[in-house]
Amino acid sequence: NLANDYFRKAIPVSKLTEPVSENHAKTGASDHAAAQKAKAILAVIRALPESYREPLILRLVEGMTGPEIAARTGLTHGSVRVNLCRGMQLLREKLGETSS
């Protein structure tokens, strides 16, 4: 478990965009549109306040649970739940604005 935690912490957020841009750029027009959408979503996530962004990335990308996020960030489990809820709400609002 300690080794897994170490390697989770060692992965930079910028590394998350590399597979999306490389894989989708090679296959075709529809994949290009999907890659553009993924980049737009990632840009919206990066624009979120840090208090919402970090728990969202840990939950959605890393697949961590609420208690795992709390242990990693030093926040209480309740704070993590609130930040995830508010972050998802803000993300939905921002994505709704960009997709219209």
SULHU-V267924 format. One line per field, one symbol per residue. phi: phi as a letter, one per 30 degrees, with the letter a starting at -180 (. if undefined). A space follows every 50 residues. Layout:
phi->???
This chain:
phi->.dddddddddddddddddddddddddclddddddddddddddddddddee dcddddddddcdiddeddddddcidddddddddddddddddddddddddd
